[in-house]
Amino acid sequence: MTKSRLSSRIAAVLAAVGAAGTAQAADWYTGVEGDGVRDDYIVAVDVSASVTSNSSAFGVVTGTLAPITPLNESGARIRLQGLAGVYTYPNSAGRTVRGQQEEATAMFGYEWIWQQAALAGYVGFNVRNNELSILDPRNPVVGTGVGAKFAADLYLNPTVDSLVSVNASYSTLFRAYYVRAKAGFAVADGVFVGPEVTLLGDAFFNQWRVGAHLTGFAIGPMKFSLGAGYTRDRIQKGGYYTTVEARAAF
């Protein structure tokens, strides 16, 4: 969930999902209805880690706050996000460039909740610092800057046993974009398996990913998602990626 060369390697984080306030509440991670489970959360915390065989590793922490109504009801949202990661790539002379990036994002938005769907839109700004170990004249995605940032999240349960989700974002800083789409079929109560596709890039870099995900399994109070597959980018060409995501709500 918007990335420069390195942040583009992160999987997008998941947004809060629930059912209509007058109906039986839906699970805050997958949208699946549950019985007798607390559903009046006002804060969701997402943690994501992504590693590629193309020499990149990133972590993201996202907090989503519902200041007026619970996350399972339509209402205003505040989203804060922090990102950090490292990566390498070869320059035109064949030397290895090592990059390091930190990013902070603050956005305000609104989420509409229905019985089998949730749609959220956000607007705000991001501050990004990107450093390279050696000068690369080809790469303009360097230094510290501030940009306007926009994001949207869509979740659908077309049937009880199916899931569709799309997460997208765009920043005016380096024209960074990120789009991730997932579809899934239930293999257990609230647990989905299916394909995922990701497109990401910026003023220097572009990449696509095709893989599979396992979403919604629980360990204690946490919900998890795993993803893996093939990735290809303009600089490093083909490779493989793995993502791990976790969510807790309060």
N, C-alpha and C positions, 0 to 999 in steps of 0.2 A: 502497500500500500506505500516512482517519484524521484527517480534516482539519477545521480551522476554515474560515471563509469563504475564506481564502487558501490554506491548505494543502490544502483540498479540491480545488484546481485542479491538483494535481500527479498525475500518474499514479503509480500504485503501483509500486514497484520489484519486480524479479523475485527469486525465492529460488533457492537452490542445488538442482540436480536431477541425479540420476545413476541408474545401474542397480544391481541387487543386486550385492554384492561378489563373489559366486561366479559371476556371469554376465559376459558381455561388457559392458564399461562403456558407459554412455550419455553422449551429449554433455551437458556441464554447463549448457548454455543452453536447449536445446529438448527434451532427453530422447531424441533420436535416437541409435541405436547407431552407433559409429564404429570403424574399424579402425586399430590401431597408433598411437593417439593417447594421450598421457599423460593419466591420469585420476585421479591420487592427490592432487588439490588439497586444501588445507586452508583456504584463504582465498579468498573471492569478493568483488570490489569492484564495485558497481553505481553508475553515475552517470546521472542522469535530469534532463532539462530540459523544461519545459512552458510554452507561450505560448498565450494566447487572444486573440481579437479583442475580448474584453470587458475589456481593459486589465489583464492579470495576467501575471506571469512568475515562475517558480519553479525552483529547482534543488535536487536531493537527492543526497546521497552516502550509500551504505549499505555497510557491511562485514559479512560473515557469516563467522564462524570456526567450524571444526569442531575442537574441542580434543582429541578422543580418536581418532576415526576420520576417514578422508578424506570429502570431501563426497559421493562416489559410494557411500557406505555409510551404513546407518542409524546414527544416533548423536546426541549432544548438539550443540546449536548455540548460539552467542552472536551476537547481532546489535546493532550500533551504527549509529545513523543521525543525520545532520545535515541540516537543511532551512533554506533562506532564500528569501524572495520578497517581491515588492511587488505591489500591486493598487490599483485605484481603483473607486469606485462613487458614485452620487449619493445624498445624504441627502434627507429629506422636504422640505427647503427648496430643493432643487435645486442645492445646493452640492456640489462634488466632494470626497469624502473619500479621502484617500490613506492606505493602510495598509502597514505593514511587519511582517514576522514572521520570527522565528528559532525553531527548535525542535531539541531534542536528545532522542534516544530510546535507551534501553538495555533489551534484552530477552534472556531465556534461554529456550531451547526444545529441542524434539526433532524430528528428521525421520526418517520411515519411508520406506525405499527399496525398491521392487519392480522387477521387470523392465521394466514399462511404466507405472509410476506413482510418484509421490512425494507425500507428505503431511507438512506441517510445522505445528507449533503453537508459539506464543510467548506469554510473559507477562512484563511488566516495567513500566516507567514512562516518561513523557515530561515534559519541561519546555518550556513554550512562552511566548514573549514576543510580544505583539501590540500594536502602537502605531498610533494613528490621528492624522492631521494636525489634525483638529478633532473636538470632542466630538459624538458621535452617540448620543443617549439610547436609540435603538432597538436599538443593537448592544451586547449584553452580552459579546461575545467580545473583551475588552480586558484588557490588563495581563499580568502574569506569574503562572503557576500550574503546579502539578504534578498529574498524574493517573496512574491505573493504565491500562496499555495492553495490548491483546490483539491477536494477529494470527494468521492462518492462510494457508497457501499450498497449493494442490492443482494437480498437473500430471499429465496423462494422455496417453499415446499409444495411443488405441484401436486404431489400425493404424499400420504403418510410415509411412504417408503422411498421418496426421492428428494434430492437437494440440488439447488442451483445457486451459485453465488458469484458475484462479480465485484472486485475491488479495484478502484482506479484513482490515480492522483496525477496532478501536473503542477510543476513549479516554474515560475518565470525565471528563476535562477538557473542558468545553463540550459533552459528549455527541457528540463528533466521530466520524463513521463514513466508511468508504471501502470500496467493493466494485467490483472490476474483473474481467470475464470475457472470455476470448478463445477463439475457435475458429479452426482453420486447416487448410489443405490444402497439402501439399508441392508446391512449384514447382521445387525443386532439392534436392539432398542437404542435409537439415538446414535448409532455408529454407521458411517457411510464410507463407501469405497468407490472410486471412479477416476476419470481422467482430469487433468488440469493443464492449462495453457497460460503462459506468461509472456508478455511483450514489455520491454523496458529499454530506455535509452536516454541520451542527452545530446548536447552539442558536439561531443566527441565520440560517443559510444552507442552501439545498439546491440540488443541481444534478444533471442527468443528461447523459450523453454517448453518442452513437452514431457509430461510425466504422469504419474499416478499419485493419489493421496489416500490416506486413511484418516478420517476426521470424526471426532466426537467421543473417543474412548476416554474413560475416567480412571484416574488414580487418586484415591482419596477425594478431596474437594476440588481437584484440578481437572480440567478437560484438556485433551491434547489432540494435535494433528501432526501427521508425518507426511512428507512428500519427497519424491525422488524421481529422477529421469535424466533426459538428455538436454544439453544446452549448447547453443552455438552463438558466438559473437563475432563482431567485425575484426577484432584484434587477435584474440586467442583461438578462434575457430571452435572446433568441437570439444566437448567435455561432458562432465556429469555433475549434477547438483543434488544436494540433500538439504531438506529443511525440517526443523522441529519447532513447533509452536505450542504454547501452553497458555491457559487462561484461568484466572480466579476472579470471582465476583464477591462483593461485600455489600 
